[in-house]
């Protein structure tokens, strides 16, 4: 029997996730919630660009959608600039008796050691009372720096360090709030955006480091953060807007888990808006961008992950990977013990049934 699903948000991630929910016979889309008044009343197939009419029309009332009694809610709303509102949305979904898979808020990927108990405990209690689970993930933070490192390291006899990198050109990414408000592109160097305020990097990617540490049986002494900004040599335009000469056009940052004075877990991000900027920084394994997992140990590894898509470029492919990560987790999350679930709790996800979307064509 198909899992009854309500979907929330049709932005860059949500639109792709919605398309999979419509096409995948494992799921039955019963409701769709949007925030843009211009999208209200439109068919889900239209908003997903799926080329089909589903009969499910977008609404702006989350409670009305939850009244449809879905088995699961797929939550893809932006949370970076509306954290508490997003938490409230998730609480309402869980309280309605719906399991939730989500791409935000990122701290809920692994909230312990980051969020206070006063925020975690109510979610856990609601899950227990309603018999439901919550799973938040994506590609980064998410699959590329939690499940993938665990899988590779499982072959090692010893490990000294794990470094997880995203190296990408974001020129074609059109998410303005993330690009300008969160990451600070187009600002004067030193005019720090949300991401580079003290402690924010460690909060955003600290969930990854803490989850890895728990899985490997480590206790981190500290988490450190570092970043660097590179100005544009001249003015140019990208999908999200205009980058003036002298404003930030490339950034690199690292978040590091330290044990006994040694850097054992590292998340390393290099993001450019032009490929010629800072050639001394890490370079992607394919044009546009890639993910990389480097393990120093016995044996050592350097694994390059190069997502591509028939529907778009490297940025589209990476977003699709994050959407697919949570959608494919739905059956396991529905079957899981109640509570906030992580990659450490869920079974190894094989995406059982995913071939049906093409083999039945």
RODO-2510 file (C-alpha; in nm, 4 decimals, decimal comma):
residues 361
     n   res          X          Y          Z
     1     x     0,0000     0,0000     0,0000
     2     x     0,1327     0,3433    -0,0938
     3     x     0,2376     0,5812     0,1831
     4     x     0,0001     0,8780     0,2054
     5     x     0,2057     1,1978     0,1919
     6     x     0,1512     1,5700     0,2365
     7     x     0,4231     1,7840     0,0819
     8     x     0,5282     2,1280     0,2085
     9     x     0,7062     2,3904    -0,0083
    10     x     0,7958     2,4012    -0,3771
    11     x     1,1226     2,5943    -0,3830
    12     x     1,4482     2,4632    -0,5265
    13     x     1,4454     2,1470    -0,3126
    14     x     1,0716     2,1075    -0,2665
    15     x     0,9892     2,1172    -0,6364
    16     x     1,2224     1,8240    -0,7052
    17     x     1,0983     1,6242    -0,4063
    18     x     0,7405     1,6853    -0,5172
    19     x     0,8194     1,5514    -0,8628
    20     x     0,9452     1,2253    -0,7128
    21     x     0,6408     1,1919    -0,4879
    22     x     0,4153     1,2238    -0,7928
    23     x     0,6082     0,9758    -1,0083
    24     x     0,7018     0,7160    -0,7462
    25     x     0,4355     0,4456    -0,6943
    26     x     0,5524     0,3951    -0,3348
    27     x     0,3796     0,7207    -0,2428
    28     x     0,0342     0,8748    -0,2735
    29     x     0,0343     1,2545    -0,2686
    30     x    -0,2758     1,3678    -0,0809
    31     x    -0,1943     1,7298    -0,0012
    32     x     0,0344     2,0191    -0,0931
    33     x     0,1138     2,3312     0,1106
    34     x     0,2791     2,6442    -0,0311
    35     x     0,3524     2,9934     0,1004
    36     x     0,3419     3,1900    -0,2253
    37     x    -0,0119     3,3228    -0,2893
    38     x     0,0460     3,2898    -0,6645
    39     x     0,0893     2,9140    -0,6270
    40     x    -0,2303     2,8559    -0,4303
    41     x    -0,4870     2,6640    -0,6360
    42     x    -0,2384     2,5272    -0,8868
    43     x    -0,2077     2,1551    -0,9478
    44     x     0,0864     1,9749    -0,7851
    45     x     0,1920     1,8357    -1,1224
    46     x     0,2121     2,1871    -1,2633
    47     x     0,4215     2,3170    -0,9718
    48     x     0,6551     2,0185    -0,9973
    49     x     0,6932     2,0585    -1,3732
    50     x     0,5837     1,6960    -1,4015
    51     x     0,3643     1,7408    -1,7070
    52     x     0,0701     1,5634    -1,5433
    53     x    -0,2458     1,6657    -1,3618
    54     x    -0,2657     1,5071    -1,0164
    55     x    -0,5893     1,6561    -0,8908
    56     x    -0,4027     1,7723    -0,5794
    57     x    -0,4234     2,1500    -0,5586
    58     x    -0,1816     2,3636    -0,3580
    59     x    -0,3144     2,5328    -0,0468
    60     x    -0,1658     2,7630     0,2147
    61     x    -0,3191     2,6005     0,5241
    62     x    -0,0924     2,3431     0,6898
    63     x    -0,3590     2,2390     0,9396
    64     x    -0,6087     2,1709     0,6608
    65     x    -0,3540     1,9483     0,4880
    66     x    -0,2791     1,7641     0,8128
    67     x    -0,6532     1,6989     0,8523
    68     x    -0,6159     1,4655     0,5526
    69     x    -0,4390     1,2242     0,7922
    70     x    -0,1183     1,1646     0,5980
    71     x     0,1231     0,8927     0,7041
    72     x     0,4125     1,1322     0,6438
    73     x     0,4863     1,4966     0,5725
    74     x     0,7739     1,5900     0,3420
    75     x     0,8915     1,9299     0,4694
    76     x     1,1170     2,1296     0,2358
    77     x     1,0516     2,4861     0,3517
    78     x     1,3435     2,7230     0,3982
    79     x     1,4433     2,7421     0,7647
    80     x     1,7716     2,9327     0,7652
    81     x     1,5908     3,2650     0,8040
    82     x     1,2826     3,1330     0,9908
    83     x     1,4171     2,8730     1,2319
    84     x     1,1556     2,8967     1,5066
    85     x     0,8691     2,9100     1,2608
    86     x     0,9996     2,5916     1,0973
    87     x     1,0271     2,4184     1,4349
    88     x     0,6669     2,5177     1,4992
    89     x     0,5607     2,3677     1,1667
    90     x     0,7283     2,0376     1,2502
    91     x     0,5666     2,0303     1,5941
    92     x     0,2230     2,0739     1,4342
    93     x     0,2887     1,7905     1,1880
    94     x     0,4029     1,5515     1,4602
    95     x     0,1175     1,6477     1,6916
    96     x    -0,1252     1,5654     1,4105
    97     x     0,0093     1,2100     1,4056
    98     x     0,2205     1,2419     1,0910
    99     x     0,5757     1,1188     1,0558
   100     x     0,8052     1,3814     0,9056
   101     x     1,1025     1,3748     0,6716
   102     x     1,2576     1,7161     0,6180
   103     x     1,5470     1,9029     0,4626
   104     x     1,5371     2,1663     0,7382
   105     x     1,6006     2,2933     1,0008
   106     x     1,9574     2,1624     0,9734
   107     x     2,0234     2,1457     1,3528
   108     x     1,7661     1,8665     1,3770
   109     x     1,9900     1,6367     1,1720
   110     x     2,1587     1,5648     1,5056
   111     x     2,0446     1,8184     1,7670
   112     x     2,2097     1,6736     2,0784
   113     x     2,4935     1,8869     2,2074
   114     x     2,3714     2,1842     2,0042
   115     x     2,0077     2,2626     2,0817
   116     x     1,8868     2,2922     2,4411
   117     x     1,6775     2,0177     2,5924
   118     x     1,3887     2,2629     2,6106
   119     x     1,3719     2,2447     2,2279
   120     x     1,4527     1,8755     2,1812
   121     x     1,2406     1,7245     2,4602
   122     x     0,9007     1,8545     2,3409
   123     x     0,9625     1,7115     1,9945
   124     x     1,0670     1,3764     2,1403
   125     x     0,7659     1,3721     2,3727
   126     x     0,5243     1,4494     2,0904
   127     x     0,6790     1,1738     1,8814
   128     x     0,6333     0,9228     2,1634
   129     x     0,2775     1,0318     2,2381
   130     x     0,1705     1,0176     1,8737
   131     x     0,3846     0,7174     1,7727
   132     x     0,5678     0,9044     1,4952
   133     x     0,9233     0,9883     1,3936
   134     x     1,1162     1,2871     1,2572
   135     x     1,4135     1,2584     1,0212
   136     x     1,6013     1,5631     0,8880
   137     x     1,8742     1,5207     0,6279
   138     x     2,0004     1,6267     0,2876
   139     x     2,3188     1,5922     0,0859
   140     x     2,5428     1,8356     0,2817
   141     x     2,4949     1,8484     0,5736
   142     x     2,3640     1,4958     0,5256
   143     x     2,4482     1,1966     0,3098
   144     x     2,7817     1,3231     0,1735
   145     x     2,9249     1,3827     0,5201
   146     x     2,7497     1,1288     0,7391
   147     x     2,6371     0,8039     0,5736
   148     x     2,9080     0,8073     0,3061
   149     x     3,2028     0,8513     0,5488
   150     x     3,0619     0,5780     0,7715
   151     x     3,0327     0,3403     0,4757
   152     x     3,3880     0,4025     0,3559
   153     x     3,5468     0,3956     0,7013
   154     x     3,3789     0,0608     0,7706
   155     x     3,6534    -0,0992     0,5584
   156     x     3,9434     0,0612     0,7477
   157     x     4,1677    -0,1010     1,0081
   158     x     4,2538     0,2399     1,1532
   159     x     4,1610     0,6032     1,0900
   160     x     4,3469     0,9209     1,1825
   161     x     4,1348     1,1798     1,0021
   162     x     3,8220     1,2138     0,7893
   163     x     3,7760     1,5212     0,5701
   164     x     3,4467     1,5814     0,3887
   165     x     3,4488     1,8506     0,1193
   166     x     3,2003     2,0275    -0,1011
   167     x     3,3643     2,2143    -0,3899
   168     x     3,1167     2,3954    -0,6094
   169     x     3,0509     2,6849    -0,8431
   170     x     2,7232     2,8440    -0,7295
   171     x     2,6868     3,0823    -1,0243
   172     x     2,3776     2,8963    -1,1503
   173     x     2,2143     2,8613    -0,8068
   174     x     1,9246     3,1072    -0,7923
   175     x     1,8473     3,0953    -0,4209
   176     x     1,8873     3,4626    -0,3379
   177     x     1,8243     3,4455     0,0396
   178     x     2,0845     3,1717     0,0817
   179     x     2,3358     3,3326    -0,1517
   180     x     2,3190     3,6895    -0,0217
   181     x     2,1754     3,6765     0,3303
   182     x     2,3191     3,3475     0,4550
   183     x     2,6488     3,3100     0,2641
   184     x     2,7232     3,6772     0,2055
   185     x     2,7972     3,6857    -0,1660
   186     x     2,7827     4,0385    -0,3059
   187     x     2,8726     4,1972     0,0299
   188     x     3,1837     4,3887     0,1160
   189     x     3,4511     4,1554     0,2605
   190     x     3,4273     4,1769     0,6374
   191     x     3,0551     4,2555     0,6269
   192     x     2,9771     3,9180     0,7748
   193     x     2,6544     3,7382     0,6795
   194     x     2,4582     3,5037     0,9023
   195     x     2,6806     3,2045     0,8224
   196     x     3,0009     3,3716     0,9387
   197     x     2,8743     3,5159     1,2632
   198     x     3,0672     3,3601     1,5540
   199     x     2,9476     3,0079     1,6247
   200     x     2,7179     2,9752     1,3229
   201     x     2,9447     2,7490     1,1175
   202     x     2,9968     2,5261     1,4193
   203     x     2,6203     2,5175     1,4684
   204     x     2,5339     2,4406     1,1072
   205     x     2,7949     2,1708     1,0446
   206     x     2,8593     2,0816     1,4064
   207     x     2,5634     1,8447     1,3745
   208     x     2,7651     1,6497     1,1188
   209     x     3,0765     1,6402     1,3351
   210     x     2,8865     1,5362     1,6478
   211     x     2,6995     1,2648     1,4611
   212     x     3,0207     1,1289     1,3104
   213     x     3,1905     1,1420     1,6503
   214     x     2,9066     0,9490     1,8109
   215     x     2,9107     0,6875     1,5381
   216     x     3,2871     0,6424     1,5694
   217     x     3,2809     0,6419     1,9494
   218     x     3,4740     0,9682     1,9827
   219     x     3,4272     1,2498     2,2310
   220     x     3,5203     1,5822     2,0739
   221     x     3,7171     1,8236     2,2897
   222     x     3,6167     2,1205     2,0753
   223     x     3,4803     2,2283     1,7392
   224     x     3,6687     2,5073     1,5625
   225     x     3,5709     2,7181     1,2628
   226     x     3,7617     2,9164     1,0005
   227     x     3,6600     3,1061     0,6897
   228     x     3,8055     3,3220     0,4139
   229     x     3,6366     3,5535     0,1627
   230     x     3,7580     3,6462    -0,1862
   231     x     3,6434     3,9659    -0,3654
   232     x     3,5336     3,9855    -0,7278
   233     x     3,8056     4,1256    -0,9594
   234     x     3,5310     4,2951    -1,1651
   235     x     3,1523     4,3136    -1,1677
   236     x     2,9518     4,0229    -1,3100
   237     x     2,6074     3,8651    -1,2858
   238     x     2,5004     3,5244    -1,1578
   239     x     2,1620     3,3529    -1,1447
   240     x     2,0815     3,4998    -0,8021
   241     x     2,1738     3,8582    -0,8928
   242     x     2,4570     4,1071    -0,9405
   243     x     2,8047     4,0797    -0,7907
   244     x     2,9757     4,4193    -0,7798
   245     x     3,3513     4,4576    -0,8175
   246     x     3,5259     4,4157    -0,4847
   247     x     3,2374     4,2317    -0,3173
   248     x     3,2521     3,8694    -0,2080
   249     x     3,2578     3,6246    -0,4994
   250     x     3,4151     3,3166    -0,3382
   251     x     3,4296     3,1740     0,0113
   252     x     3,6032     2,8860     0,1800
   253     x     3,5338     2,7634     0,5303
   254     x     3,6173     2,4687     0,7516
   255     x     3,4605     2,3255     1,0655
   256     x     3,6871     2,0906     1,2588
   257     x     3,6351     1,8407     1,5373
   258     x     3,9391     1,8203     1,7651
   259     x     4,0364     1,5329     1,9961
   260     x     4,3497     1,5524     2,2093
   261     x     4,4782     1,8453     2,0059
   262     x     4,4395     1,6537     1,6772
   263     x     4,2050     1,7507     1,3948
   264     x     4,0170     1,4253     1,3433
   265     x     3,6958     1,5302     1,1646
   266     x     3,6889     1,8139     0,9110
   267     x     3,4138     1,9627     0,6944
   268     x     3,5702     2,1751     0,4191
   269     x     3,3638     2,3945     0,1842
   270     x     3,4877     2,5858    -0,1180
   271     x     3,2231     2,7885    -0,3003
   272     x     3,2986     3,0049    -0,6032
   273     x     3,0872     3,2138    -0,8364
   274     x     3,3527     3,1882    -1,1095
   275     x     3,5914     2,8982    -1,1693
   276     x     3,8985     3,1247    -1,2042
   277     x     3,8718     3,2589    -0,8486
   278     x     4,1261     3,1350    -0,5945
   279     x     4,2846     2,8549    -0,7997
   280     x     4,4892     2,7666    -0,4902
   281     x     4,1740     2,6510    -0,3103
   282     x     4,0506     2,2913    -0,3613
   283     x     3,9339     2,2096    -0,7131
   284     x     3,6321     1,9962    -0,7996
   285     x     3,6680     1,6551    -0,9632
   286     x     3,4265     1,7594    -1,2388
   287     x     3,3344     2,0885    -1,3980
   288     x     3,1020     2,2818    -1,1709
   289     x     3,1324     2,0872    -0,8515
   290     x     3,1763     1,7652    -0,6584
   291     x     3,1845     1,6143    -0,3117
   292     x     3,4945     1,4504    -0,1708
   293     x     3,5599     1,2203     0,1239
   294     x     3,9240     1,1795     0,2248
   295     x     4,0201     0,9266     0,4891
   296     x     4,3706     0,9129     0,6303
   297     x     4,4141     0,5682     0,7749
   298     x     4,4769     0,2095     0,6750
   299     x     4,3765     0,1908     0,4035
   300     x     4,3467     0,5575     0,3103
   301     x     4,0865     0,6818     0,0636
   302     x     4,0035     0,9748    -0,1583
   303     x     3,6524     0,9267    -0,2911
   304     x     3,5103     1,1733    -0,5438
   305     x     3,1331     1,2054    -0,5809
   306     x     3,0269     1,3795    -0,9018
   307     x     2,6490     1,4214    -0,9249
   308     x     2,5021     1,4943    -1,2664
   309     x     2,1460     1,5220    -1,3934
   310     x     1,9621     1,4993    -1,7239
   311     x     1,7391     1,7815    -1,5962
   312     x     1,9996     2,0403    -1,4991
   313     x     2,3579     2,1188    -1,4076
   314     x     2,5713     2,0195    -1,1084
   315     x     2,3779     2,2483    -0,8730
   316     x     2,0480     2,0927    -0,9784
   317     x     2,1966     1,7452    -0,9341
   318     x     2,3175     1,8235    -0,5826
   319     x     1,9769     1,9625    -0,4839
   320     x     1,8100     1,6545    -0,6326
   321     x     2,0386     1,4353    -0,4225
   322     x     1,9280     1,6108    -0,1055
   323     x     1,5623     1,5785    -0,2014
   324     x     1,6012     1,2119    -0,2889
   325     x     1,7749     1,1420     0,0403
   326     x     1,4684     1,2362     0,2471
   327     x     1,2009     1,1070     0,0085
   328     x     1,3623     0,7637    -0,0147
   329     x     1,3831     0,7533     0,3652
   330     x     1,0043     0,7790     0,4057
   331     x     0,9278     0,4039     0,4384
   332     x     1,1995     0,3540     0,7006
   333     x     1,0967     0,6636     0,8956
   334     x     0,7318     0,5546     0,8996
   335     x     0,8417     0,2122     1,0285
   336     x     1,0913     0,3499     1,2823
   337     x     1,0572     0,3682     1,6576
   338     x     0,9041     0,7018     1,7654
   339     x     1,1427     0,9929     1,8149
   340     x     1,3979     1,2095     1,6378
   341     x     1,5755     0,9633     1,4098
   342     x     1,9228     0,9990     1,2562
   343     x     2,1456     0,8047     1,0222
   344     x     2,2650     0,6185     1,3334
   345     x     1,9107     0,4892     1,3989
   346     x     1,7671     0,4057     1,0598
   347     x     1,8545     0,0901     0,8653
   348     x     2,0855     0,1170     0,5679
   349     x     1,8674     0,2827     0,3055
   350     x     1,8515     0,0851    -0,0163
   351     x     1,5705     0,2931    -0,1713
   352     x     1,3781    -0,0310    -0,2180
   353     x     1,1253     0,0188    -0,4942
   354     x     1,2991     0,3086    -0,6654
   355     x     1,3432     0,1152    -0,9922
   356     x     0,9657     0,0969    -1,0248
   357     x     0,9595     0,4598    -1,1355
   358     x     1,1311     0,3656    -1,4626
   359     x     1,0770    -0,0087    -1,5095
   360     x     0,7001     0,0419    -1,5242
   361     x     0,7205     0,3063    -1,7988
***
